[in-house]
């Protein structure tokens, strides 16, 4: 859906698309270049995008991808499904939390402090993303990411406080 959505704005070559994702959407997608090209090729094979080859000067020829009517219909189908469904509540970090009892208290605290610092850094980067006056969807996506980071940071701070308190109680006993 991401690739089709980007092509809704304008025709682009693969490098342009990947470069935009990497520079502007690192908190929304971790799509790698080979994956982007493989997906673009699949979208082309399935007739959702048209491909033209263009050459400029001495540069090697590039494939330029354009969404077609079939691709637009597919994009709108994917978009409606995405907006209508509830996100998964599987957080990779929860698996580690389930097994903290296998670590010494000081290690747990150190790892969660590291996690908190990483979240603070992400929050700082996200907070500097400007609002998009003409693209309310971009603003909504980043607002959602901000809220999720705030919730995660709040949870980690509460977990640290709980663990530090339980550590202090054990020391007193």
Secondary structure, DSSP 4 states (H G I P E B T S, - for coil): -HHHHHHHH--EEHHHHHHHHHHH-TTT----HHHHHHHHHHHHHTTSEEEEEE--TTSPPEEEEEE-HHHHHHHHHHHHHHHHSPPP---HHHHHHHTGGGS-HHHHHHHHHHHHHHHHHHHHHHHTSPP-SS-HHHHHHHHHHHHHHHHHHHHHHHHHHHHHHHHHHHHH-
